Amino acid sequence: MVETKKLSKINQLTGTIEIPGDKSISHRAVMFGSIANGKTEISNFLMGADCLSTVSCFKKMGVSIDIQEGHVTVEGNGFDGLKEPSDILDVGNSGTTTRLMMGILAGAPFHSCIIGDESIAKRPMSRVTNPLRMMGAKIDGREDGQYTPLSVRGGNLQAIHYHSPVASAQVKSAILLAGLNTKNEETTVTEPHKSRDHTERMLRAFGVDVKEDENSASIIGGQSLQATNIFVPGDISSAAFFLVAGAIVPNSEILLKNVGINPTRTGILDVLEQMGASIEITPKEGHTFEPVADIVIRTSSLKGTTISGDLIPKLIDEIPVIALLASQAEGDTIIKDASELKVKETNRIDTVVGELKKIGASIQATDDGMIINGKTKLTGNAKVSSHGDHRIGMMLAIASCITEEPIELESVDAIDVSYPTFFEHLDSLAK
């Protein structure tokens, strides 16, 4: 049964919220803790469906993982501690789980099978399976390893220097993790633009030497991970929805606490500043491998801008809500170089354009992005859908805050993937 929620205009948003833990970092903390030696303690872990899929998969490989209200304890026994799973590894809706875990499984001396939901079955996996095969992993799947279900037989890997055609942290991470299981050889990934560097930062926190040079990252095989304690900062991709809400809902002021501001992820902050938003960022001391800040956003007079090039990898997940933001800016906003959006949970270009048009936005799709004409009153009075994509669901929920008439949001449960307390936080700010 499709879950539907009726959403209405909100007059003002004020108050303070603490954004849930970063999804990308939560995934990696469990994975790296599982292949490290010793006990890893993870605080502020994101209790979303995607991250729980990662926990489930590594439990099936014999790792002891205990969860207590956002605090996770992982008892790792190194790479060699992983056991052949007796059951299929179900990744649910998580592309991160699928691709990064394949990098680990590529070096594991056993057989495993990976499956996911209907959305995962449509997402391209050859961008990871091809380089892992080049390293020596035996991977089979639908359409020659293009799609799940996937079968992985790991072990006996060789280092490579891989020139990735896309700037993708998932591709880079999978190859670097596989590179750890080569015999004292250097594995390098070079990208067209630098993608998120959460993997490089966290591997260092676990005692691994990782080299970086402009758009390349390298790792020497044979290194082992040593357990550590990880604080997961608030997810800036989740914060983006309330940053946009604070900027477009009248008479609003929101304080977002402990948000991760990794430089490879802060494209949304760059865009808000380009568009003239009233925003204050206060960095916080005492955080080890990921920078953290408190952010204040206020109702703003916005102007259109162009978003392209090196900025795109820093905000690829935020583009749906940036499209909404642009609809409330004076003048046109052009988003280009974002064809990666076509292979997310949905084809986000077509889906964002289609759903925003339903509620009155002036927006057109292009081959690699979209053009948004502002400033536009959003009418509402429509039935819209997340299409099973958590970020589109949250974008439409924020849009409802300023629509003249209520909207009905279908497949609202998709939001639980990354932000289970989203509506609780929205209600707490509504005045």
KOLTI-191335 format. One record per residue (C-alpha): residue in three letters; x, y, z. Coordinates in Angstrom, 2 decimals. Layout:
BEGIN
{atom "Ala" {X Y Z}}
...
END
This chain:
BEGIN
{atom "Met" {0.00 0.00 0.00}}
{atom "Val" {1.33 3.44 -1.01}}
{atom "Glu" {1.61 5.75 1.99}}
{atom "Thr" {0.22 9.26 1.34}}
{atom "Lys" {0.48 12.40 3.48}}
{atom "Lys" {-1.43 15.67 3.09}}
{atom "Leu" {0.84 18.68 3.55}}
{atom "Ser" {-0.11 22.34 3.95}}
{atom "Lys" {1.49 25.78 3.92}}
{atom "Ile" {3.56 26.86 6.94}}
{atom "Asn" {3.70 30.54 7.93}}
{atom "Gln" {7.09 30.53 9.65}}
{atom "Leu" {9.94 28.20 10.65}}
{atom "Thr" {11.95 29.05 13.74}}
{atom "Gly" {14.04 27.12 16.25}}
{atom "Thr" {16.95 24.71 16.55}}
{atom "Ile" {17.39 21.16 15.27}}
{atom "Glu" {20.25 18.67 15.23}}
{atom "Ile" {20.48 16.98 11.85}}
{atom "Pro" {20.75 13.15 11.91}}
{atom "Gly" {24.14 11.56 11.29}}
{atom "Asp" {25.68 11.64 7.83}}
{atom "Lys" {24.54 8.69 5.72}}
{atom "Ser" {27.81 8.32 3.79}}
{atom "Ile" {29.90 8.40 6.97}}
{atom "Ser" {27.57 6.04 8.86}}
{atom "His" {27.87 3.43 6.09}}
{atom "Arg" {31.65 3.66 6.06}}
{atom "Ala" {32.00 3.56 9.85}}
{atom "Val" {30.21 0.19 9.99}}
{atom "Met" {32.07 -1.23 6.99}}
{atom "Phe" {35.52 -0.12 8.12}}
{atom "Gly" {34.84 -1.16 11.70}}
{atom "Ser" {33.85 -4.59 10.39}}
{atom "Ile" {37.22 -5.12 8.64}}
{atom "Ala" {39.31 -3.47 11.39}}
{atom "Asn" {41.01 -5.18 14.30}}
{atom "Gly" {39.27 -4.42 17.59}}
{atom "Lys" {36.18 -2.62 18.87}}
{atom "Thr" {34.91 0.46 16.98}}
{atom "Glu" {32.44 2.74 18.77}}
{atom "Ile" {30.22 4.86 16.49}}
{atom "Ser" {28.15 7.73 17.92}}
{atom "Asn" {25.36 9.69 16.17}}
{atom "Phe" {24.91 6.83 13.70}}
{atom "Leu" {22.09 7.38 11.20}}
{atom "Met" {19.28 4.95 11.99}}
{atom "Gly" {17.96 5.10 8.41}}
{atom "Ala" {16.93 2.14 6.29}}
{atom "Asp" {20.00 2.38 4.02}}
{atom "Cys" {22.53 2.29 6.87}}
{atom "Leu" {20.66 -0.54 8.58}}
{atom "Ser" {21.03 -2.50 5.33}}
{atom "Thr" {24.80 -2.16 5.70}}
{atom "Val" {24.60 -3.41 9.30}}
{atom "Ser" {22.50 -6.40 8.21}}
{atom "Cys" {24.91 -7.39 5.42}}
{atom "Phe" {27.98 -7.37 7.67}}
{atom "Lys" {26.17 -9.26 10.41}}
{atom "Lys" {25.50 -11.96 7.79}}
{atom "Met" {29.27 -12.12 7.27}}
{atom "Gly" {29.80 -12.93 10.94}}
{atom "Val" {30.56 -9.46 12.35}}
{atom "Ser" {29.22 -8.69 15.84}}
{atom "Ile" {27.37 -5.34 15.66}}
{atom "Asp" {25.34 -3.93 18.55}}
{atom "Ile" {22.99 -0.92 18.19}}
{atom "Gln" {21.71 1.12 21.13}}
{atom "Glu" {19.75 4.30 20.23}}
{atom "Gly" {22.12 5.68 17.61}}
{atom "His" {25.27 4.28 19.22}}
{atom "Val" {26.82 1.35 17.38}}
{atom "Thr" {29.55 -1.01 18.57}}
{atom "Val" {31.34 -3.07 15.92}}
{atom "Glu" {33.63 -5.95 16.94}}
{atom "Gly" {36.04 -6.36 14.03}}
{atom "Asn" {38.49 -9.16 13.40}}
{atom "Gly" {40.19 -7.75 10.31}}
{atom "Phe" {39.55 -8.72 6.70}}
{atom "Asp" {40.20 -12.32 7.61}}
{atom "Gly" {37.40 -12.21 10.17}}
{atom "Leu" {34.72 -11.94 7.47}}
{atom "Lys" {32.89 -15.23 6.87}}
{atom "Glu" {31.12 -16.50 3.79}}
{atom "Pro" {27.45 -15.53 4.21}}
{atom "Ser" {24.96 -18.38 4.25}}
{atom "Asp" {22.24 -16.02 3.04}}
{atom "Ile" {21.90 -13.46 0.24}}
{atom "Leu" {23.21 -9.97 1.13}}
{atom "Asp" {20.17 -7.70 0.73}}
{atom "Val" {21.19 -4.05 0.30}}
{atom "Gly" {17.61 -2.72 0.15}}
{atom "Asn" {17.66 0.70 -1.56}}
{atom "Ser" {21.32 1.44 -0.81}}
{atom "Gly" {23.68 2.06 -3.71}}
{atom "Thr" {26.45 2.94 -1.24}}
{atom "Thr" {26.14 -0.44 0.47}}
{atom "Thr" {26.18 -2.24 -2.89}}
{atom "Arg" {29.19 -0.53 -4.45}}
{atom "Leu" {31.47 -0.12 -1.42}}
{atom "Met" {30.74 -3.63 -0.15}}
{atom "Met" {31.71 -5.03 -3.56}}
{atom "Gly" {35.14 -3.45 -3.08}}
{atom "Ile" {35.50 -5.36 0.19}}
{atom "Leu" {34.04 -8.61 -1.19}}
{atom "Ala" {36.38 -8.42 -4.20}}
{atom "Gly" {39.27 -9.30 -1.87}}
{atom "Ala" {37.41 -11.80 0.32}}
{atom "Pro" {38.24 -15.48 -0.38}}
{atom "Phe" {34.62 -16.65 -0.58}}
{atom "His" {31.42 -16.44 -2.63}}
{atom "Ser" {28.61 -13.98 -1.95}}
{atom "Cys" {25.40 -12.87 -3.65}}
{atom "Ile" {24.02 -9.31 -3.56}}
{atom "Ile" {20.42 -8.30 -4.19}}
{atom "Gly" {18.44 -5.10 -3.61}}
{atom "Asp" {15.04 -3.57 -4.16}}
{atom "Glu" {13.38 -2.64 -7.46}}
{atom "Ser" {15.23 0.69 -7.61}}
{atom "Ile" {18.66 -0.88 -7.04}}
{atom "Ala" {17.92 -3.40 -9.80}}
{atom "Lys" {17.83 -0.47 -12.27}}
{atom "Arg" {21.00 1.28 -11.12}}
{atom "Pro" {24.23 0.73 -13.10}}
{atom "Met" {26.84 -1.38 -11.35}}
{atom "Ser" {29.31 -1.86 -14.21}}
{atom "Arg" {31.10 1.35 -13.19}}
{atom "Val" {32.28 -0.70 -10.17}}
{atom "Thr" {32.21 -4.28 -11.47}}
{atom "Asn" {34.40 -3.47 -14.49}}
{atom "Pro" {37.41 -2.08 -12.57}}
{atom "Leu" {37.06 -4.76 -9.89}}
{atom "Arg" {37.20 -7.40 -12.63}}
{atom "Met" {40.33 -5.67 -13.96}}
{atom "Met" {41.83 -6.27 -10.51}}
{atom "Gly" {40.97 -9.98 -10.65}}
{atom "Ala" {37.59 -10.32 -8.91}}
{atom "Lys" {35.09 -12.73 -10.48}}
{atom "Ile" {31.75 -10.93 -10.66}}
{atom "Asp" {28.62 -12.06 -12.49}}
{atom "Gly" {25.22 -10.44 -12.74}}
{atom "Arg" {22.39 -9.44 -15.01}}
{atom "Glu" {23.55 -8.11 -18.38}}
{atom "Asp" {27.15 -9.13 -17.69}}
{atom "Gly" {27.38 -7.51 -14.27}}
{atom "Gln" {25.56 -4.32 -15.18}}
{atom "Tyr" {22.72 -4.86 -12.68}}
{atom "Thr" {21.83 -6.76 -9.50}}
{atom "Pro" {21.53 -9.54 -8.50}}
{atom "Leu" {25.32 -9.89 -8.43}}
{atom "Ser" {27.56 -12.82 -7.58}}
{atom "Val" {31.07 -12.09 -6.26}}
{atom "Arg" {33.98 -14.52 -5.89}}
{atom "Gly" {36.88 -12.60 -4.40}}
{atom "Gly" {40.59 -13.01 -3.73}}
{atom "Asn" {43.97 -12.71 -5.51}}
{atom "Leu" {43.68 -9.08 -6.59}}
{atom "Gln" {46.19 -7.04 -8.58}}
{atom "Ala" {46.70 -3.29 -8.20}}
{atom "Ile" {45.61 -0.97 -11.02}}
{atom "His" {45.69 2.73 -11.90}}
{atom "Tyr" {42.08 3.38 -12.84}}
{atom "His" {41.03 6.49 -14.77}}
{atom "Ser" {37.36 6.79 -13.84}}
{atom "Pro" {35.08 8.32 -16.49}}
{atom "Val" {32.90 9.76 -13.71}}
{atom "Ala" {33.66 11.61 -10.47}}
{atom "Ser" {32.09 9.10 -8.08}}
{atom "Ala" {33.03 8.53 -4.45}}
{atom "Gln" {31.39 5.11 -4.62}}
{atom "Val" {33.54 3.99 -7.54}}
{atom "Lys" {36.71 5.44 -5.99}}
{atom "Ser" {35.96 3.88 -2.61}}
{atom "Ala" {35.24 0.42 -4.01}}
{atom "Ile" {38.57 0.38 -5.87}}
{atom "Leu" {40.58 1.69 -2.90}}
{atom "Leu" {39.01 -0.88 -0.58}}
{atom "Ala" {39.84 -3.63 -3.06}}
{atom "Gly" {43.36 -2.16 -3.30}}
{atom "Leu" {43.89 -2.89 0.40}}
{atom "Asn" {43.82 -6.58 -0.52}}
{atom "Thr" {46.61 -6.45 -3.09}}
{atom "Lys" {50.13 -7.56 -2.09}}
{atom "Asn" {52.02 -4.39 -1.18}}
{atom "Glu" {51.13 -2.81 -4.54}}
{atom "Glu" {49.82 0.70 -5.14}}
{atom "Thr" {46.26 1.14 -6.41}}
{atom "Thr" {45.35 4.59 -7.76}}
{atom "Val" {42.04 6.12 -8.86}}
{atom "Thr" {42.07 9.29 -10.98}}
{atom "Glu" {38.80 11.18 -11.55}}
{atom "Pro" {37.72 14.00 -13.89}}
{atom "His" {36.82 16.04 -10.76}}
{atom "Lys" {37.52 15.32 -7.10}}
{atom "Ser" {34.60 13.43 -5.57}}
{atom "Arg" {33.70 13.15 -1.87}}
{atom "Asp" {36.68 12.13 0.25}}
{atom "His" {34.95 10.51 3.25}}
{atom "Thr" {36.67 7.20 2.50}}
{atom "Glu" {40.16 8.70 2.40}}
{atom "Arg" {39.58 10.64 5.64}}
{atom "Met" {38.10 7.69 7.51}}
{atom "Leu" {40.71 5.19 6.35}}
{atom "Arg" {43.33 7.51 7.87}}
{atom "Ala" {41.32 7.55 11.12}}
{atom "Phe" {41.58 3.73 11.06}}
{atom "Gly" {45.37 3.98 10.64}}
{atom "Val" {45.65 3.45 6.87}}
{atom "Asp" {48.05 5.55 4.76}}
{atom "Val" {46.18 7.13 1.81}}
{atom "Lys" {47.85 9.52 -0.63}}
{atom "Glu" {45.96 12.25 -2.48}}
{atom "Asp" {47.12 14.38 -5.41}}
{atom "Glu" {44.63 16.79 -7.03}}
{atom "Asn" {42.02 14.42 -8.54}}
{atom "Ser" {43.79 11.16 -7.60}}
{atom "Ala" {43.85 8.92 -4.53}}
{atom "Ser" {46.28 6.03 -3.94}}
{atom "Ile" {46.61 3.21 -1.43}}
{atom "Ile" {49.24 0.51 -0.78}}
{atom "Gly" {47.93 -3.03 -0.37}}
{atom "Gly" {48.56 -5.12 2.71}}
{atom "Gln" {47.67 -2.44 5.27}}
{atom "Ser" {45.35 -3.36 8.12}}
{atom "Leu" {42.74 -1.20 9.85}}
{atom "Gln" {42.87 -0.57 13.60}}
{atom "Ala" {39.63 0.06 15.48}}
{atom "Thr" {38.82 3.63 16.52}}
{atom "Asn" {35.94 5.78 17.79}}
{atom "Ile" {33.88 7.64 15.20}}
{atom "Phe" {31.56 10.63 15.75}}
{atom "Val" {29.24 10.96 12.76}}
{atom "Pro" {28.48 14.63 12.03}}
{atom "Gly" {25.07 15.77 10.84}}
{atom "Asp" {24.43 15.01 7.17}}
{atom "Ile" {24.73 18.17 5.07}}
{atom "Ser" {22.60 16.52 2.36}}
{atom "Ser" {19.79 16.24 4.93}}
{atom "Ala" {20.52 19.71 6.29}}
{atom "Ala" {20.05 21.07 2.76}}
{atom "Phe" {16.27 20.68 3.00}}
{atom "Phe" {16.03 22.85 6.10}}
{atom "Leu" {18.58 25.32 4.72}}
{atom "Val" {16.30 25.80 1.71}}
{atom "Ala" {13.19 25.89 3.91}}
{atom "Gly" {14.71 28.59 6.11}}
{atom "Ala" {15.61 30.67 3.04}}
{atom "Ile" {12.19 30.50 1.31}}
{atom "Val" {9.58 30.36 4.09}}
{atom "Pro" {8.69 33.92 5.27}}
{atom "Asn" {9.95 35.25 8.63}}
{atom "Ser" {12.10 32.19 9.31}}
{atom "Glu" {15.32 31.60 11.23}}
{atom "Ile" {16.69 28.09 11.83}}
{atom "Leu" {19.82 26.95 13.69}}
{atom "Leu" {21.21 23.61 12.47}}
{atom "Lys" {23.70 22.13 14.93}}
{atom "Asn" {26.75 19.90 14.31}}
{atom "Val" {26.49 19.74 10.51}}
{atom "Gly" {29.36 18.15 8.58}}
{atom "Ile" {31.06 20.68 6.30}}
{atom "Asn" {33.48 18.43 4.43}}
{atom "Pro" {34.83 20.62 1.57}}
{atom "Thr" {33.84 17.97 -1.00}}
{atom "Arg" {30.20 18.20 0.18}}
{atom "Thr" {29.55 21.92 0.70}}
{atom "Gly" {28.21 22.80 -2.73}}
{atom "Ile" {24.80 23.63 -1.22}}
{atom "Leu" {26.46 26.30 0.95}}
{atom "Asp" {28.27 27.71 -2.09}}
{atom "Val" {24.98 27.92 -4.02}}
{atom "Leu" {23.12 29.58 -1.15}}
{atom "Glu" {25.87 32.20 -0.91}}
{atom "Gln" {25.89 32.70 -4.71}}
{atom "Met" {22.14 33.28 -4.63}}
{atom "Gly" {22.39 35.84 -1.82}}
{atom "Ala" {21.02 33.81 1.10}}
{atom "Ser" {21.31 35.10 4.66}}
{atom "Ile" {23.48 32.35 6.17}}
{atom "Glu" {26.01 32.15 9.01}}
{atom "Ile" {28.47 29.26 9.40}}
{atom "Thr" {30.30 28.78 12.72}}
{atom "Pro" {32.97 26.02 12.62}}
{atom "Lys" {33.31 23.90 15.78}}
{atom "Glu" {36.56 22.67 17.27}}
{atom "Gly" {37.40 19.23 18.61}}
{atom "His" {36.32 17.05 15.69}}
{atom "Thr" {39.01 14.76 14.33}}
{atom "Phe" {38.72 13.69 10.71}}
{atom "Glu" {35.59 15.56 9.49}}
{atom "Pro" {34.97 19.32 9.94}}
{atom "Val" {31.73 20.31 11.71}}
{atom "Ala" {29.82 23.60 12.06}}
{atom "Asp" {26.63 25.18 13.39}}
{atom "Ile" {24.67 26.92 10.61}}
{atom "Val" {22.02 29.65 10.86}}
{atom "Ile" {19.74 30.30 7.87}}
{atom "Arg" {17.19 33.13 7.58}}
{atom "Thr" {14.50 34.11 5.07}}
{atom "Ser" {16.34 35.57 2.09}}
{atom "Ser" {15.94 37.58 -1.10}}
{atom "Leu" {17.45 35.26 -3.68}}
{atom "Lys" {18.77 35.70 -7.22}}
{atom "Gly" {19.23 33.12 -9.98}}
{atom "Thr" {22.63 31.62 -10.78}}
{atom "Thr" {24.42 29.04 -12.93}}
{atom "Ile" {25.54 25.77 -11.33}}
{atom "Ser" {27.99 23.63 -13.32}}
{atom "Gly" {31.45 22.08 -13.61}}
{atom "Asp" {33.50 21.24 -10.52}}
{atom "Leu" {30.65 22.36 -8.25}}
{atom "Ile" {28.31 19.55 -9.38}}
{atom "Pro" {30.03 16.62 -7.56}}
{atom "Lys" {29.85 18.70 -4.35}}
{atom "Leu" {26.04 18.94 -4.48}}
{atom "Ile" {24.76 16.13 -6.70}}
{atom "Asp" {22.33 14.88 -4.00}}
{atom "Glu" {21.10 18.40 -3.23}}
{atom "Ile" {20.03 19.33 -6.78}}
{atom "Pro" {16.34 18.38 -6.25}}
{atom "Val" {15.98 20.86 -3.39}}
{atom "Ile" {18.18 23.43 -5.18}}
{atom "Ala" {15.64 23.32 -8.02}}
{atom "Leu" {12.95 24.27 -5.50}}
{atom "Leu" {15.18 27.03 -4.09}}
{atom "Ala" {15.71 28.39 -7.61}}
{atom "Ser" {11.96 28.61 -8.20}}
{atom "Gln" {11.88 31.27 -5.44}}
{atom "Ala" {14.85 33.30 -6.77}}
{atom "Glu" {14.57 36.31 -9.08}}
{atom "Gly" {15.71 35.38 -12.60}}
{atom "Asp" {16.76 32.11 -14.21}}
{atom "Thr" {18.89 29.39 -12.64}}
{atom "Ile" {20.71 26.99 -14.97}}
{atom "Ile" {21.95 23.61 -13.75}}
{atom "Lys" {24.23 21.71 -16.15}}
{atom "Asp" {26.91 18.98 -16.20}}
{atom "Ala" {24.59 16.93 -13.95}}
{atom "Ser" {23.83 13.89 -16.12}}
{atom "Glu" {24.79 11.72 -13.09}}
{atom "Leu" {21.30 12.56 -11.79}}
{atom "Lys" {19.85 10.16 -14.36}}
{atom "Val" {21.24 7.12 -12.53}}
{atom "Lys" {20.25 7.92 -8.95}}
{atom "Glu" {17.27 6.36 -7.11}}
{atom "Thr" {15.21 7.74 -10.00}}
{atom "Asn" {16.08 9.74 -13.09}}
{atom "Arg" {16.17 12.82 -10.88}}
{atom "Ile" {16.23 15.30 -13.77}}
{atom "Asp" {12.93 14.14 -15.27}}
{atom "Thr" {11.33 13.38 -11.91}}
{atom "Val" {12.18 16.72 -10.28}}
{atom "Val" {10.98 18.65 -13.32}}
{atom "Gly" {7.76 16.64 -13.59}}
{atom "Glu" {6.82 16.91 -9.92}}
{atom "Leu" {7.63 20.63 -9.56}}
{atom "Lys" {5.60 21.41 -12.69}}
{atom "Lys" {2.58 19.79 -11.03}}
{atom "Ile" {2.64 22.45 -8.30}}
{atom "Gly" {3.23 25.44 -10.56}}
{atom "Ala" {7.00 25.77 -11.01}}
{atom "Ser" {8.38 27.05 -14.31}}
{atom "Ile" {11.09 24.48 -15.03}}
{atom "Gln" {12.46 22.62 -18.05}}
{atom "Ala" {14.68 19.56 -18.32}}
{atom "Thr" {17.85 19.59 -20.40}}
{atom "Asp" {20.14 16.73 -21.42}}
{atom "Asp" {22.40 17.27 -18.41}}
{atom "Gly" {20.36 19.36 -15.99}}
{atom "Met" {17.50 21.83 -15.90}}
{atom "Ile" {16.51 25.48 -16.28}}
{atom "Ile" {14.37 27.04 -13.56}}
{atom "Asn" {12.56 30.36 -14.11}}
{atom "Gly" {11.88 32.40 -10.99}}
{atom "Lys" {10.35 33.86 -8.98}}
{atom "Thr" {7.21 31.72 -9.16}}
{atom "Lys" {4.23 31.27 -6.85}}
{atom "Leu" {3.71 27.57 -6.23}}
{atom "Thr" {0.03 26.71 -6.46}}
{atom "Gly" {-0.07 23.27 -4.88}}
{atom "Asn" {-3.50 21.60 -5.13}}
{atom "Ala" {-1.94 18.47 -6.64}}
{atom "Lys" {-1.03 14.88 -5.95}}
{atom "Val" {2.75 14.48 -6.14}}
{atom "Ser" {5.05 11.52 -5.54}}
{atom "Ser" {8.52 10.79 -4.23}}
{atom "His" {8.73 7.93 -6.77}}
{atom "Gly" {10.47 6.02 -3.98}}
{atom "Asp" {13.30 8.60 -3.88}}
{atom "His" {13.90 10.00 -0.38}}
{atom "Arg" {15.42 13.27 -1.59}}
{atom "Ile" {12.54 14.03 -3.95}}
{atom "Gly" {10.09 13.22 -1.15}}
{atom "Met" {11.76 15.71 1.22}}
{atom "Met" {12.01 18.35 -1.52}}
{atom "Leu" {8.26 18.13 -2.15}}
{atom "Ala" {7.53 18.27 1.58}}
{atom "Ile" {9.55 21.51 1.83}}
{atom "Ala" {7.75 22.84 -1.27}}
{atom "Ser" {4.41 22.31 0.51}}
{atom "Cys" {5.53 24.87 3.12}}
{atom "Ile" {5.01 27.66 0.55}}
{atom "Thr" {2.29 26.32 -1.78}}
{atom "Glu" {-0.96 28.30 -1.85}}
{atom "Glu" {-3.02 25.09 -1.56}}
{atom "Pro" {-2.20 21.78 0.17}}
{atom "Ile" {-0.55 18.91 -1.68}}
{atom "Glu" {-0.80 15.14 -1.28}}
{atom "Leu" {2.58 13.41 -1.19}}
{atom "Glu" {2.59 9.75 -2.25}}
{atom "Ser" {5.27 7.22 -1.23}}
{atom "Val" {6.16 9.43 1.72}}
{atom "Asp" {7.77 6.47 3.51}}
{atom "Ala" {10.79 6.73 1.16}}
{atom "Ile" {12.02 9.59 3.38}}
{atom "Asp" {12.88 7.07 6.11}}
{atom "Val" {15.85 5.92 4.02}}
{atom "Ser" {17.95 8.89 5.12}}
{atom "Tyr" {15.90 11.02 7.55}}
{atom "Pro" {13.48 9.05 9.77}}
{atom "Thr" {12.79 12.11 11.99}}
{atom "Phe" {12.23 14.55 9.08}}
{atom "Phe" {8.56 15.36 9.79}}
{atom "Glu" {9.18 15.47 13.54}}
{atom "His" {11.83 18.15 12.93}}
{atom "Leu" {9.63 20.04 10.46}}
{atom "Asp" {6.73 20.10 12.92}}
{atom "Ser" {9.01 21.31 15.73}}
{atom "Leu" {10.01 24.36 13.69}}
{atom "Ala" {6.56 25.22 12.31}}
{atom "Lys" {4.88 28.29 13.78}}
END
